[in-house]
Amino acid sequence: MHRIALISLPLAALLALTGCGSDSKPKAAKPTAAAGADCGKVDAAGGAPAYLKVTKGSASCTEAVSVYKAFFAEIAEGKAPGQGSGGELSVQGWSCVIYPPDQIQQNGRGADCTKSGATVSAFQKAG
């Protein structure tokens, strides 16, 4: 009986020192924004501002900004298939598409990136 007590005491001390006890804190989840939320501004491939907005579902604005920066960088490098005609490009697990100039002028919406039921759109103007 005394052996069990002697073994469990050092084990309890080890767990407390390594943070494996009940005092360990859970990692914070990435905040998400619901449809209609503005996610800020990034520079589009040509340097013009693109204003990001969650248009469907919910998404992390931090992730959306990262995806759009990478997406526009790939467009600038000529990697977007069917650019201007709705060709899709996979970026960081998102499916992104840029619209033709006439469609952008009609509704101001230049691109959409979607993932898991969420869509974040890039617009020419804020709002």
RARAUR-V49877 format. One record per residue. N is the residue number from 1. PSI is psi in radians with two decimals (* if undefined). OMEGA is omega as a letter, one per 40 degrees, with the letter a starting at -180 (999 if undefined). D_LAST is the distance of its C-alpha to the last C-alpha in Angstrom with 1 decimal. Layout:
n:N psi:PSI omega:OMEGA d_last:D_LAST
n:N psi:PSI omega:OMEGA d_last:D_LAST
//
This chain:
n:1 psi:-0.73 omega:a d_last:71.2
n:2 psi:-0.51 omega:i d_last:70.9
n:3 psi:-0.74 omega:i d_last:69.7
n:4 psi:-0.76 omega:a d_last:66.6
n:5 psi:-0.68 omega:a d_last:65.7
n:6 psi:-0.61 omega:i d_last:66.3
n:7 psi:-0.72 omega:a d_last:64.1
n:8 psi:-0.50 omega:i d_last:61.2
n:9 psi:-0.87 omega:i d_last:61.1
n:10 psi:-0.60 omega:i d_last:60.2
n:11 psi:-0.74 omega:i d_last:57.7
n:12 psi:-0.70 omega:i d_last:55.9
n:13 psi:-0.71 omega:i d_last:55.9
n:14 psi:-0.77 omega:i d_last:54.5
n:15 psi:-0.69 omega:i d_last:51.7
n:16 psi:-0.68 omega:a d_last:50.8
n:17 psi:-0.57 omega:a d_last:50.8
n:18 psi:-0.02 omega:i d_last:48.6
n:19 psi:0.34 omega:a d_last:46.0
n:20 psi:0.09 omega:i d_last:46.9
n:21 psi:-2.89 omega:a d_last:47.7
n:22 psi:-0.14 omega:a d_last:45.7
n:23 psi:-0.09 omega:a d_last:44.1
n:24 psi:2.48 omega:a d_last:41.9
n:25 psi:2.43 omega:i d_last:38.1
n:26 psi:2.65 omega:i d_last:35.8
n:27 psi:2.49 omega:i d_last:33.0
n:28 psi:2.41 omega:i d_last:29.5
n:29 psi:2.66 omega:i d_last:27.2
n:30 psi:2.27 omega:i d_last:23.9
n:31 psi:2.48 omega:i d_last:21.1
n:32 psi:2.69 omega:i d_last:18.9
n:33 psi:2.43 omega:a d_last:15.4
n:34 psi:2.94 omega:i d_last:15.1
n:35 psi:2.37 omega:a d_last:13.1
n:36 psi:-0.24 omega:a d_last:9.6
n:37 psi:2.43 omega:i d_last:9.7
n:38 psi:2.40 omega:a d_last:7.8
n:39 psi:0.19 omega:i d_last:10.7
n:40 psi:-2.89 omega:a d_last:10.3
n:41 psi:2.46 omega:i d_last:11.1
n:42 psi:2.85 omega:i d_last:14.3
n:43 psi:2.23 omega:i d_last:16.3
n:44 psi:3.08 omega:a d_last:16.8
n:45 psi:-0.67 omega:a d_last:20.5
n:46 psi:0.03 omega:a d_last:20.7
n:47 psi:-0.18 omega:i d_last:19.2
n:48 psi:2.64 omega:i d_last:15.9
n:49 psi:2.49 omega:i d_last:12.8
n:50 psi:2.19 omega:a d_last:11.2
n:51 psi:2.13 omega:a d_last:8.0
n:52 psi:2.42 omega:a d_last:9.3
n:53 psi:2.39 omega:i d_last:8.5
n:54 psi:2.07 omega:a d_last:11.5
n:55 psi:-0.19 omega:i d_last:11.9
n:56 psi:2.39 omega:i d_last:15.5
n:57 psi:-2.56 omega:i d_last:17.9
n:58 psi:2.60 omega:a d_last:17.6
n:59 psi:2.77 omega:i d_last:17.7
n:60 psi:2.13 omega:i d_last:18.4
n:61 psi:-0.61 omega:i d_last:15.5
n:62 psi:-0.79 omega:i d_last:18.5
n:63 psi:-0.72 omega:a d_last:19.9
n:64 psi:-0.76 omega:i d_last:16.8
n:65 psi:-0.77 omega:i d_last:16.5
n:66 psi:-0.77 omega:i d_last:20.3
n:67 psi:-0.82 omega:a d_last:20.2
n:68 psi:-0.66 omega:i d_last:17.7
n:69 psi:-0.78 omega:i d_last:19.7
n:70 psi:-0.70 omega:i d_last:22.8
n:71 psi:-0.87 omega:a d_last:21.5
n:72 psi:-0.56 omega:i d_last:20.5
n:73 psi:-0.71 omega:i d_last:23.9
n:74 psi:-0.64 omega:i d_last:25.8
n:75 psi:-0.76 omega:i d_last:24.2
n:76 psi:-0.52 omega:i d_last:25.3
n:77 psi:0.01 omega:i d_last:28.7
n:78 psi:0.37 omega:a d_last:28.9
n:79 psi:-0.12 omega:a d_last:29.1
n:80 psi:2.01 omega:i d_last:26.6
n:81 psi:2.36 omega:i d_last:28.9
n:82 psi:0.51 omega:a d_last:28.1
n:83 psi:2.27 omega:a d_last:25.2
n:84 psi:-0.09 omega:i d_last:23.5
n:85 psi:0.31 omega:i d_last:25.1
n:86 psi:0.27 omega:i d_last:23.5
n:87 psi:2.42 omega:a d_last:25.9
n:88 psi:2.66 omega:i d_last:25.2
n:89 psi:2.27 omega:i d_last:25.7
n:90 psi:2.18 omega:a d_last:26.4
n:91 psi:2.02 omega:i d_last:24.9
n:92 psi:0.67 omega:i d_last:25.9
n:93 psi:-0.01 omega:i d_last:26.6
n:94 psi:2.64 omega:i d_last:23.3
n:95 psi:2.02 omega:a d_last:23.4
n:96 psi:2.54 omega:i d_last:20.9
n:97 psi:2.45 omega:i d_last:20.6
n:98 psi:2.46 omega:a d_last:19.2
n:99 psi:2.76 omega:i d_last:19.0
n:100 psi:2.67 omega:a d_last:21.0
n:101 psi:-0.69 omega:a d_last:19.7
n:102 psi:-0.63 omega:i d_last:20.2
n:103 psi:-0.65 omega:i d_last:18.0
n:104 psi:-0.74 omega:a d_last:15.2
n:105 psi:-0.55 omega:a d_last:15.6
n:106 psi:-0.81 omega:a d_last:15.7
n:107 psi:0.01 omega:i d_last:12.5
n:108 psi:-0.02 omega:a d_last:10.6
n:109 psi:2.02 omega:a d_last:11.4
n:110 psi:-0.46 omega:a d_last:13.9
n:111 psi:2.76 omega:i d_last:15.3
n:112 psi:2.45 omega:i d_last:15.9
n:113 psi:2.27 omega:a d_last:18.0
n:114 psi:2.60 omega:i d_last:19.8
n:115 psi:2.28 omega:i d_last:22.4
n:116 psi:0.78 omega:i d_last:24.3
n:117 psi:0.01 omega:i d_last:22.2
n:118 psi:2.53 omega:i d_last:18.8
n:119 psi:2.28 omega:i d_last:16.2
n:120 psi:2.19 omega:a d_last:13.6
n:121 psi:2.63 omega:i d_last:11.7
n:122 psi:2.25 omega:a d_last:10.9
n:123 psi:2.72 omega:i d_last:8.5
n:124 psi:-0.53 omega:a d_last:9.5
n:125 psi:2.64 omega:i d_last:6.5
n:126 psi:2.66 omega:i d_last:3.7
n:127 psi:* omega:999 d_last:0.0
//
